[in-house]
Amino acid sequence: MAELRPFQGLRYNTSVAGDAANLVAPPYDVVAGQARLDLYAASPYNIARVDYGEDRPDIAASVDHYALAAREIGEWLTRGVVVRDDEPHFYVYDQEFLLDGETRRRRAVFGALRLEEWEKGIVLPHEVTGAGAKLDRMRLLQATQTHLSPIMGLYEPDGMSRLLVDVTGGPVLDAVLPDARHTLRILSPDAAHRFATALTDRKVYVADGHHRYETALAYRDERRQAAGSFTGDEDYNFVLAALIAADDPGFVVLPTHRLLKLPGRANDLTEKVESLFKLAPMGDATPENVDHLVAKMSEMGTHGPVFGAIGLIPGELHLLMPKDLDAAIARTPAEHSDAWRKLDVTLLAYAVLPETGYDGSPDHIDYTENGRHALEAVQHGGFDVALLLNATTIEDVIQVSGTGDRMPRKSTYFYPKLATGVVMLPVG
C-alpha cells in the first residue's frame, strides 16, 4: 500500500531569513491581487516570490519567472537562507487556527510519498480537476527541481495518531500569522519508523493538491524517460505530502456555495424549482437570516440533502428539500456510484442548478465558503442567485474515492490550507 519515507527537508534558516511569519505563504491557487503583492513585500525571501512570481512588481513581464525561481532558490541555499537537513526525517506540522470563536489544532506529518498511478488504488483522488494549472506547476518543478508545496492527504488512522506525540526537541519553524500558527517539529526516529510501518497497509486519499500530484507523476515519467533506466528510489519518484488522520478533531471541511449569474432570468424562479423541491420561506435576505438559514440547513442535513437559496425571489431566502429524493437522484448520471449520486454537491449540480436556468458557462458561476459573502455577492456583486449547501463530509470523501469515482469540481474546501514554505522536498 502507501509508502511514506523520511526525507532531508529543505527548510528556512530563520536566523538568516528572519521571522517565519514573513516567509511562508498560502498555496498559489488561493491568493490573488493585493494579497500576492503583500506577500512579495513581506520579505525578499518569502516563498511566494518563487512559488508564484509571475506578477512580481520588481521584475519585468518578459522575465522567465520559472528560471528566476530556480536561480533564487539556489542563491538562498548558498547564503544560508534555506538549509538542507543532514539526515532524513518525518516532520510533524501543527496548525492552530480560530474557527467560529474556537481555537483548533490540526496535525499533519510531512513525508516523501511514493508516486503511484491513480489506477493502482493506493493513492486515490477525490475530485475532478482542470488541466490549466498543471502546465504552470510542471514548468516550475522542472526549473526548481523542488516540491515547494505539499499535497494534503488523508489516511484512516485506526490508532495511528498516538504515534505522533513523540517529537524531537522544539520547533524548527514557528510562523505566527493573524489567521493561524504554523509549527514544524521533527518526529523522533522510533516514532517515524512506527508511523511509516503502520501506513503501509493503508491507502492515501488526496484531499488537496490533485494538480501537484498529477504534475509530480508527469515529472517522474519525464525524468525516467530521460534517464533511460531507474531503480525507483530516485528522489523524483516521490512527492511532498502532508498526511492527516481522517479523525483529526481539527480537520475541517467547509461548504462551497454557488454564486450564479442568470442573464434574462425570470423575476420569480420558485415555480420552476418547485417541480422537484419543497420550498420553505426563510425571511428577507439579511445577514442574520442567512446565518439562521445556514444553521437550519446544518440541522436538517443529518437526515438528507437540503439546500439554501438567496434570490430565487429578489431579496428573499428559501430552504429547499427534495419532494422525492429518488426522483432527484434520477437526474444524476447513472454510470456513477450510488455514493456519488447521493452527494449534496451532485444533486445541486444536476437537480437544482438546471431549474434556475443556469447556462453552464464558467463565466456565470463563482464560489464562496461563507454564507454572508454569498449574500453580499447577490446584493452588491453582480450575481443573481446564490445556492447554499452543507459541507461534504470526510466520510463521503473516503467512500466516493474508494469506489474509483471523483466528486464534481468544488465539492470540498479543506480549511485551513497547508502553508507553502514550511518544509520543501528537493528532487534534483
C-alpha positions as a printed Julia matrix, in Angstrom:
428×3 Matrix{Float64}:
   0.0    0.0     0.0
   1.13   3.6     0.59
   4.84   4.2     1.09
   5.93   7.29    3.01
   9.64   7.91    3.5
  11.56  10.37    5.65
  13.47  12.97    3.66
  16.17  15.58    4.05
  13.97  18.62    4.21
  14.89  21.97    2.73
  13.92  24.49    5.4
  14.19  28.16    6.19
  17.06  29.16    8.47
  15.26  31.89   10.37
  18.5   33.18   11.91
  19.32  34.39    8.39
  15.91  34.68    6.71
  14.12  36.38    9.58
  10.69  35.88   11.14
   8.98  32.78    9.73
   5.68  34.68    9.62
   7.14  36.72    6.75
   8.42  33.66    4.88
   5.56  31.17    4.46
   2.55  31.74    2.2
  -0.8   30.22    1.27
  -0.92  27.9    -1.77
  -0.5   29.58   -5.13
  -4.09  28.96   -6.23
  -5.86  30.72   -3.35
  -4.02  34.06   -3.4
  -4.51  36.85   -5.91
  -4.32  40.61   -6.34
  -3.17  42.74   -3.42
  -2.71  39.69   -1.19
   0.06  38.47   -3.51
   1.73  41.86   -3.55
   1.67  41.92    0.25
   3.44  38.56    0.35
   6.11  39.7    -2.12
   6.73  42.76    0.06
   6.8   40.85    3.36
  10.35  39.61    2.81
  12.82  39.21   -0.05
  12.79  35.54    0.97
   9.03  34.97    1.08
   8.27  31.67   -0.65
   5.59  33.38   -2.78
   8.36  35.09   -4.73
   9.36  31.73   -6.22
   6.09  29.79   -5.98
   4.0   32.48   -7.72
   6.27  35.18   -9.1
   4.74  35.93  -12.48
   3.24  39.22  -11.26
   6.1   40.42   -9.07
   6.38  44.21   -9.42
  10.2   44.08   -9.17
  10.7   42.05  -12.37
   9.78  42.83  -15.96
   6.92  40.92  -17.55
   9.36  39.5   -20.1
  11.49  37.78  -17.44
  11.2   33.98  -17.27
   9.95  33.72  -13.71
  10.46  29.94  -13.66
  14.19  30.37  -14.34
  14.26  33.22  -11.83
  12.64  30.98   -9.21
  15.32  28.33   -9.72
  18.09  30.91   -9.51
  16.71  32.46   -6.33
  16.3   29.09   -4.58
  19.93  28.36   -5.45
  21.06  31.73   -4.11
  19.07  31.24   -0.9
  20.81  27.92   -0.36
  24.25  29.49   -0.95
  23.53  32.32    1.51
  22.13  30.01    4.17
  18.62  31.45    3.88
  17.44  27.86    3.44
  19.31  24.77    4.62
  19.09  21.06    3.82
  18.86  18.73    6.79
  21.78  16.34    7.11
  19.55  13.37    7.94
  16.16  12.28    6.6
  13.2   12.99    8.89
   9.46  12.95    9.16
   8.2   16.36   10.27
   5.19  16.99   12.5
   3.24  20.04   11.34
   0.68  21.66   13.63
  -1.74  24.35   12.52
  -3.59  26.27   15.22
  -6.46  28.4    13.99
  -9.65  30.09   15.09
 -13.0   28.93   13.71
 -16.37  30.14   14.96
 -14.71  31.57   18.05
 -12.99  28.28   18.95
  -9.25  27.58   18.77
  -8.5   24.32   16.97
  -5.39  22.38   16.09
  -4.78  20.1    13.12
  -1.73  17.83   12.97
  -0.07  16.54    9.79
   3.05  14.53    9.06
   5.33  15.69    6.26
   6.99  12.88    4.33
   8.02  11.84    0.83
   5.11   9.85   -0.6
   5.86   7.36   -3.35
   4.06   8.35   -6.54
   1.54   5.78   -7.73
  -0.79   5.95  -10.71
  -4.41   6.52   -9.68
  -5.38   3.22  -11.29
  -3.41   1.25   -8.7
  -5.84   2.31   -5.97
  -3.06   3.12   -3.49
  -3.21   6.91   -3.7
  -6.74   7.97   -4.61
  -8.14  11.26   -5.94
 -11.5   12.54   -4.77
 -12.27  15.43   -7.11
 -12.26  16.31  -10.81
  -9.53  18.78  -11.77
  -8.88  21.05  -14.73
  -5.77  21.0   -16.89
  -4.83  24.68  -16.78
  -2.76  24.77  -13.59
  -0.73  21.66  -14.41
   1.41  23.33  -17.09
   2.37  26.13  -14.72
   3.25  23.71  -11.92
   5.19  21.49  -14.32
   7.34  24.35  -15.58
   8.06  25.46  -12.02
   9.01  21.92  -10.95
  11.24  21.44  -13.99
  13.04  24.69  -13.22
  13.45  24.38   -9.45
  13.58  20.57   -9.15
  11.92  21.12   -5.79
   8.46  20.4    -4.43
   7.74  23.75   -2.81
   4.17  22.9    -1.77
   2.76  19.69   -0.34
  -0.27  17.73   -1.29
  -2.75  17.17    1.53
  -3.55  13.51    2.05
  -5.96  11.69    4.36
  -5.46   8.3     5.92
  -7.76   6.16    8.04
  -5.89   6.18   11.35
  -7.01   3.17   13.42
  -4.97   4.33   16.41
  -2.06   5.82   14.45
  -2.47   9.26   15.99
  -0.83   8.07   19.22
   2.39   7.56   17.25
   2.71  11.28   16.61
   3.23  12.54   20.15
   6.95  11.8    20.25
   8.78  14.73   18.69
  12.45  15.64   18.91
  13.23  19.0    20.53
  11.47  22.27   20.0
  10.06  23.84   16.83
  12.34  24.15   13.83
   9.86  26.65   12.37
   7.17  28.67   14.11
   5.18  31.11   11.98
   2.58  33.09   13.9
   0.15  34.75   11.48
  -3.1   36.61   12.15
  -5.25  33.69   10.99
  -3.15  30.68   12.05
   0.03  29.46   13.7
   2.22  27.05   11.74
   4.67  24.98   13.79
   7.11  22.38   12.47
   8.91  19.8    14.62
  10.93  16.69   13.87
   9.39  13.31   14.62
  11.66  11.01   16.59
  13.26   8.14   14.61
  11.39   5.45   16.56
   8.01   7.15   16.13
   8.81   7.8    12.46
   9.53   4.11   11.87
   6.32   3.03   13.61
   4.26   5.57   11.67
   5.66   4.57    8.27
   5.18   0.88    9.07
   1.56   1.42   10.14
   0.85   3.36    6.96
   1.93   0.52    4.67
  -1.43  -1.25    4.97
  -3.44   1.9     4.27
  -4.46   3.99    1.3
  -3.93   7.72    0.97
  -6.82   9.9    -0.19
  -5.78  13.16   -1.82
  -7.73  15.98   -0.2
  -5.93  18.97   -1.74
  -3.25  19.18   -4.38
  -4.52  16.97   -7.21
  -2.79  19.28   -9.71
   0.5   18.98   -7.85
   0.23  15.21   -7.59
  -0.54  14.74  -11.28
   2.27  17.15  -12.15
   4.66  15.13   -9.98
   3.63  11.95  -11.81
   4.28  13.58  -15.17
   7.64  14.91  -13.96
   8.62  11.47  -12.68
   7.8    9.92  -16.06
   9.75  12.65  -17.87
  12.81  12.08  -15.68
  12.6    8.31  -16.12
  12.38   8.63  -19.88
  15.36  10.98  -19.98
  17.43   8.69  -17.76
  16.65   5.54  -19.71
  16.9    3.41  -16.58
  15.87   3.88  -12.98
  15.68   1.99   -9.69
  12.5    3.56   -8.29
  14.41   5.03   -5.36
  15.38   8.29   -7.06
  14.0   11.4    -5.35
  11.77  12.22   -8.33
   9.71   9.08   -7.61
   8.24  10.86   -4.58
   6.05  13.88   -3.87
   5.98  16.11   -0.81
   2.93  15.1     1.23
   1.33  16.28    4.45
  -0.77  13.39    5.75
  -3.62  13.95    8.2
  -5.69  11.42   10.11
  -9.29  11.36    8.94
 -10.46  11.58   12.56
  -8.25  14.53   13.5
 -10.51  16.8    15.6
  -9.07  19.85   13.83
  -9.9   18.6    10.35
 -12.47  20.98    8.86
 -14.32  20.8     5.56
 -16.21  23.96    4.62
 -19.07  24.12    2.11
 -18.55  25.69   -1.29
 -21.64  27.73   -2.11
 -22.5   28.57   -5.72
 -22.97  32.13   -6.99
 -24.88  32.38  -10.26
 -25.32  34.96  -12.98
 -28.55  34.29  -14.87
 -28.87  36.5   -17.95
 -32.51  37.07  -18.79
 -33.71  35.43  -15.58
 -37.35  35.45  -14.57
 -38.14  37.63  -11.58
 -39.56  34.66   -9.64
 -37.76  31.33  -10.01
 -39.64  29.46   -7.31
 -42.25  27.91   -9.6
 -39.65  26.07  -11.68
 -37.6   24.95   -8.69
 -40.75  23.63   -7.02
 -41.03  20.93   -9.69
 -38.53  18.89   -7.64
 -38.17  20.69   -4.3
 -40.32  21.84   -1.43
 -39.56  25.47   -0.68
 -39.79  26.96    2.79
 -39.54  30.76    3.04
 -36.78  31.84    5.42
 -37.4   35.56    5.54
 -35.79  38.59    4.0
 -32.21  38.4     2.73
 -30.4   39.82    5.76
 -27.1   38.64    7.28
 -28.85  37.41   10.42
 -31.42  35.44    8.41
 -28.67  33.91    6.27
 -26.96  32.72    9.46
 -30.26  31.19   10.57
 -30.72  29.54    7.16
 -27.23  28.01    7.27
 -27.83  26.74   10.82
 -31.16  25.22    9.76
 -29.5   23.5     6.8
 -26.87  22.01    9.09
 -29.52  20.74   11.49
 -31.66  19.17    8.75
 -28.71  17.88    6.74
 -28.24  14.98    9.15
 -31.43  13.48    7.69
 -30.74  14.03    4.0
 -29.86  16.62    1.36
 -31.07  20.15    1.91
 -30.13  23.42    0.24
 -30.48  27.13    0.75
 -31.21  29.83   -1.8
 -30.68  33.57   -1.83
 -32.61  35.46   -4.5
 -34.99  32.94   -6.1
 -37.27  35.86   -5.45
 -35.14  39.03   -5.21
 -34.49  39.92   -1.58
 -35.79  36.63   -0.15
 -34.34  33.43    1.31
 -35.6   29.87    0.89
 -34.86  26.39    2.21
 -35.01  23.63   -0.44
 -35.83  19.99    0.32
 -36.35  17.24   -2.28
 -40.0   16.28   -2.7
 -38.9   12.84   -3.88
 -35.24  12.02   -3.27
 -35.26   9.15   -5.76
 -36.61  11.48   -8.46
 -33.82  13.97   -7.74
 -31.18  11.22   -7.82
 -32.6   10.04  -11.15
 -31.44  13.35  -12.65
 -27.79  12.4   -11.98
 -25.66  10.32  -14.41
 -26.39   6.62  -13.9
 -22.85   5.47  -14.68
 -21.59   6.78  -11.33
 -21.64   5.02   -7.98
 -24.59   5.32   -5.61
 -22.38   7.18   -3.15
 -21.5    9.77   -5.8
 -25.11  10.19   -6.99
 -26.35  10.87   -3.46
 -23.86  13.62   -2.67
 -25.39  17.02   -1.93
 -22.99  18.62   -4.4
 -24.04  16.17   -7.14
 -27.74  16.78   -6.56
 -27.1   20.51   -6.57
 -25.34  20.26   -9.94
 -27.88  18.03  -11.68
 -31.2   18.67   -9.93
 -31.06  22.24   -8.6
 -28.85  24.27  -10.96
 -30.76  23.37  -14.16
 -34.03  24.53  -12.58
 -32.62  28.02  -12.03
 -31.8   28.48  -15.71
 -28.04  28.45  -15.19
 -26.47  28.02  -18.64
 -23.39  26.08  -17.6
 -20.95  28.85  -18.51
 -17.9   29.05  -16.21
 -18.13  32.82  -16.58
 -21.53  32.76  -14.9
 -20.61  30.89  -11.72
 -18.35  31.61   -8.76
 -17.85  30.13   -5.31
 -17.59  31.13   -1.66
 -17.34  29.26    1.62
 -19.21  31.92    3.59
 -22.98  32.41    3.61
 -22.74  36.13    4.35
 -20.29  36.58    1.48
 -22.83  34.83   -0.75
 -25.45  37.34    0.35
 -23.13  40.27   -0.39
 -22.37  38.82   -3.83
 -26.07  38.74   -4.69
 -26.82  42.16   -3.23
 -23.76  44.04   -4.48
 -21.53  41.72   -6.53
 -23.45  41.28   -9.74
 -24.79  37.79   -9.05
 -28.48  36.94   -9.33
 -28.81  33.89   -7.1
 -26.71  32.07   -4.52
 -27.27  28.4    -3.76
 -26.02  27.21   -0.39
 -25.18  23.66    0.6
 -23.83  21.76    3.57
 -20.2   20.73    3.61
 -19.18  17.39    2.16
 -18.09  15.06    4.95
 -14.71  13.34    5.22
 -16.59  10.05    5.25
 -18.1   10.96    1.87
 -14.64  11.78    0.5
 -13.29   8.38    1.53
 -16.35   6.47    0.39
 -16.56   8.07   -3.05
 -12.79   7.85   -3.61
 -12.9    4.19   -2.65
 -15.38   3.46   -5.46
 -12.99   4.97   -8.03
 -15.31   7.93   -8.6
 -14.37  11.59   -8.42
 -16.59  14.26   -6.97
 -17.7   17.23   -9.08
 -15.35  20.22   -9.04
 -15.5   22.46   -5.99
 -17.01  19.74   -3.83
 -14.75  20.39   -0.84
 -12.88  23.21    0.79
 -10.43  21.88    3.38
  -9.64  24.5     5.99
  -7.14  25.81    6.74
  -4.94  25.38    3.71
  -1.46  23.98    4.19
   1.15  26.72    4.1
   3.82  26.7     1.4
   7.42  27.02    2.55
   7.12  25.18    5.86
   9.44  22.48    4.51
  10.37  21.57    0.93
  11.44  18.42   -0.93
  14.3   18.67   -3.46
  14.04  16.11   -6.28
  17.01  17.09   -8.41
